[in-house]
Amino acid sequence: MSAVYRRELRAMFTSLTGALFTFFTLLIVGIYASVLHFSGGYASFEYCIGNLSYIFLFLVPLLTMRTFAEETRTGTDRLLHALPLRPVDVVLGKYFALVTVWGVPVTLMCSYPLLLTFYGTPDLATAYSSIFAFFLLGCALLAFGMFLSSLTEHQLIAAVICFGTLLLSYFLPSLAGYLSASGLAAFVILTFLIVTLIVLLRLFTKNIWLSVIVGGCLELPLIAVCLLDVSLLDGTVQVILGALSPFSRLDTFVYGVFDLSAVVYLLSVCFLFVFFTTLRFERRPGGFQLVLTLLAIGCVAAGNLLCSALPASVTRFDTTSEQVFTLSDTSVRLLDALDSDVTVYLLAETGSEDEGLSEILSQCAARTSRLHIETRDPVLYPYFSSQYTTLELSANSLIVVGAQRTTTVDFSVIYVYDETGRAIFDGESEILNAIRYVTADSLPILYTLTGHGELTLSDARVKSVKGEGLLTRPLNLLTSDAVPSDAAGVLIASPTADLSQAECEKLASYLTSGGRLLLYTDVNVFSSPNLDTLTKAYGVRAIDGVVLDGNADYYLSGSPFYLLPELGKHEITTPITQEGFLTLTPLVHGLTTVADLPQYLTVTALLYTSESAYSKDVLEMETTEQMPGDESGVFNLGLAVENSNTGARLVWYGTGYLLDDATDQLVSGANAALFTNTIRWLCSQEKGLSIPAKSLATRTIVMTERQTWIWNTVCIGLVPGGILVAGLWIWGKRQIGSRKKRGRK
């Protein structure tokens, strides 16, 4: 084998084949590195790798077309047969020579991530795992190209067939999306593929009867399945076409997951086509070749199926520095404690599943046998989601079904963006909170009062309540005898009219028995004596008028009615203070305590102004400036009250705009966090699953104009050009030597 290896390697590098191959590979890599990294500022070299797979369409035919076709054309293949070499030695020698030539540019590519570390922080683990997968993909395609070269004595024909086949393989995943996913269409397409296989086996083995028998063994079960229930074949073509393309195996590595099953698949392709080439070179009887071929395919298929059956925890490894696809300790504890079955339906077309979402689902399913993941193609099952929800769910959304209840996770909340526009992956938190929600034995309810023009909670706020393990239900105390006994709390969100005396008495009775009340009120132009009586019984009352702050540090730039208050020291506000965020309270009125506050009541300021604040009557206000007669001083804008005798709790905020999503976006979610923390404290809920979202922010590098120019010159000009010049020099020297030898003769 070593003699053939040295011969092939010498032939490639003394001719222009090896030099041209290396030159074009490094030139294309250099161009992409220039555009994406040196000029574009991206630090992640895997982006470059992910865009390079198409180069195999041209480079593999260039490198492999002469491997055996040239030997057959010139008759030197007979010399190889005459030498004391086993056919497998000849094939392996040629193949390893191809791999060595391919390894030269790949080795030089390994310097790019290290280069980027001087100007930024690339994710080296992901970059090098992507390069490794890129190398394996090249090895697999080189084995395929070598096999095609063994089928003909014409280099051009071998190159054209190789290019066409690779082009089809490259577009297989995309092509699958345009094919019908019905069972009947799958039967027709699979039958066509079986006929094609029969033709190929006939060309390979020269035995028509054996080829027909193999085809029949595949077609008869297909016909039986079709007659039994053709719907069993739904989506089969998409699955098969997606699995056949070796190019798609690279995507997982680029995304940040080292996939052992993809490694096994690519190595299997290498083995199969090296094996097929060996059988072709041996020229044994067709029947013997067919038996060996079927055995090899069976063993490789079994090995890949076995690897794919292994749990994701032992076949897929997170290479991202943020550990985006690694389950947190909180998730692990919840999944390990799962004692009832949960089914997660992924609503996605076959072949179009989101990589990140699929990876997290695989990791969750690998952790517990209680969790079952199933994919439902909306094209094949257009009415499936209507069995569980009336919502219009987007592609790659989830339906989570437990023994107690069902919920949905729309794809729009899986990937979110922070205030700077950076992408954040929140899939783990959404999935695990949904599992927690559907498996809880019973859930307390947060009742929202209705009948007085109250605000309706947004979907985001309802989601926050659900994340804390609560349900939300409307409550009309005009028609109810009392607050229901399963109430974890009652929310009154910005009523536009006063509550009736009977309603307040029911709320007072609920609070006396240890109830919890969350109250949002706005600057009112109507009187509310009944509600005032209720709140004064708990030591707090409203201050008429809208509050402004004379200190410019306490309101939004250019918007004096949009206050940025101080945060008090309380369990509700501490997490927000620790993160360094501010809440935003537009059009807020003040709150204060009553005189002679009972000792059993503890009142804590949650939000308050500076000493420069003042309150103005909205009906008589002619200017936002402080005028004589305006009440001034520190104003409380949010209060928390706790009754040590009964355990009752009351939280009151002086503006309903704290529930507004648009206002919340101005402070990066701080208002939403205040709401969530309030619900948690008020309803005595254990903290929800604390699973941090994972940043998908693009890493960047910073280069000066001079540095960009230097590295563009090196990577696009000097390195590829140097390889080409060296190749031309070796080739020219060899040509001159050959002429001198002919001259002596």
C-alpha positions, 0 to 999 in steps of 0.5 A: 500500500505504501508504494502505491501511496507514494507513487500517487502522492508524487504524481499529484504534486509533480503534476499540477493536480495537487497544486491547482486543487490546493490553490483553488481551495485556499483561494476560495477560503481566503475570499470568504475569510476576507468577506466574513471575518477581516472585512465583515468583522465576524469572529466565528470561523464556522460561518466560513465553513458553513458557506464552503461546502459547495466547493466540493462540487468542483474540487472533488471531480477535479481531484478524483477523475483520473484516479482509476480512469487514467489507469484504465485508459493507459492500460497501467491497471493491468500492471497493478494487477500483475504486481504482488499487491492486494487490490485493497492495498492499491485502492487504499494507497490511492485513497489515502493519497487523495486524503493527504492532498485534501488534508494540506489545505485543511491543515492550513485552514486550521490557522484561521481560528487562531489568527482571529483570536488576536482580534476577537474571541472566536468560539474555538471548539465550534470552529475546529469541530466544524473544520473536522466535519468539513475534512470528513465530508471531503474524505467521504466525497473523495471516496465517492468520486474515486468509485465513480472513476473506477467505473469508466476509462474516460476522465471527463465522463467520470468528472461529469457524472461526479459533478452531477451526482454531487449537485443532486446530493447538495440540493436533496434537502431543498428538493425534498421540500418541493416533493409531495409528502403523501404516501402515494407520491412516496410509493412512486418516488421510491419505486423509481429509486428502486428501478434506478438501483437495479440499473446501477447494480446491473452495470456494477455486477453484470448480472441482470437476474441478481439485480432484479432479485434485489430490486424485487426484495425491496419493491414487494414490501413497498407494495405490501405496505401501500396496499395495507395503508398507503398513509404509512408512507407519508413523509417517507421520501423527505426523511430518506432524501434528508438522510442521504445527503452528506452535505447536511451533516455539516450543518449540525457542527456549524450550529455548535453541536458535535454529532457523533452519529454524523461522524459515523455516517461520513466514515460509513460513506468512506468505507462503503465507496472504498469497499465498492471500489475494491470490489470493482478493481478485483473484477470478481464474479458478479454474484460474489460482488453482489453478496459482499455489497449487500453484506457491507450495506447491511452492516453499515446500515445497522451500525448507523441505526444503532448509533442513531438509537443511542441517546443524544447525551452520548452522541451529541456534544455542545461545543458552544462557549455559551453552552446553548445546547446543554441542559441546566441543573434546574432542567436536569432536576425537573426531568429526573423527577418527572413521574408522568408521561409528557408528549411534545409535538413539534409542528414542522415540515419534514426537513425544516425542523429548527436545529436548535429547538430539535437539539434541546428536545433531543437532550430532554428526551435523552434525560428521561423516558417519560418525555416523548418527542413527536413531529407532526408535519402541518402539510400532512396533518393540517388539523392536528393542532386544532385538537389542542388549541385554537391559536394559530401556531407558527412553524416549529411551534410546540404542543406540550401534552401532559396528564393534567393539561395541555399548553403551547409554545410558539416558535416566536418565543424560542428566539428573542432579542435583547435591547441591542438586537442580539439574538437570545435562545430561550428554548430550554426555559420555554420547554421546561416551564411548559413541562412543569405546567402540564405535569403539576397536580393542581394549579392555584388561580390568579383571578382578574377582576372584571366589570369596571373597564379593567385592562386585559392582561397581555399574552406576555403577562399571562405567560409570566403568570403561567411560568409561576405555576398559576392559572388566570381566570376572570372574576366578576364579584357582582355575580359571585358570592365570594372570591373562590376558595382556590384563589391564589390572589386577585388582580385589579388592573386599572379600573375605570369606575369604582367598585360597588360596596358589596364587591369591596366587602367580598374582597375585605372578607377574602383579605381577612382570611389571608387573601392576596390582592394586587392593585393597579390604579391610574390617575383618576378623574372619578371618585372611588370611595368604596375602593378607598375604604378597602385600601385604607383598612390596610393602611394605604391611600392614593394621592390625587394628581399626577406625579412629576419629578424635578430631578432630571435623573428620575424621568425619561429624557424629553418625557417628564411624565415618564418617571424612572423611580428608585427601587425600594429594598424588598423581595420584589425589587431586589432581583431587579436592583441586582441586575442594574435595571430601572422600571418606568412608570408613566402617568403615575399617581402617588401613594402614602400611608394613613395616619396611626398605621396599625402595628400589625401592618408592615408597609414597604415602599417598592417604588419612590421618587426623589425629594424634588418630586411634586404632584399636580391636579390633571384637571387644573394643570397648565404647565408641567413646572412646579407651582406654588400649592403643588404637593411636593416631596418624596412620593411612593409609587408602589407599596407592599403591605403585609398583615402579620395577624392574618397573613394577608398581602396587598401590593399597589402600584400607581399606574396601569402602564406598568402592565403595558408591553410597549412601555416594558420594552423601553426598560428591557423587560424590567416592568415585566420582571417587577410584575413577575416578582410581585406575583411570586411574592404576593401569591407565595409561589416558589420561584419558577424555573430559573433557566437563563436564556442563552445568548446567540450574539454574533462574536465580532473582531476588530481590525484596522484598515491596515490589518485588514489589507495585510491579511487580505493580501496574505490569505487571498494572494500570498498563500494561494499564490505561493502554493501555485507558484511552487506547483508550477516550479515543480511541474516545470522542473519535471518537464525540463528533466523529462526533455533532457532525458529524451535528448540524451536518448 
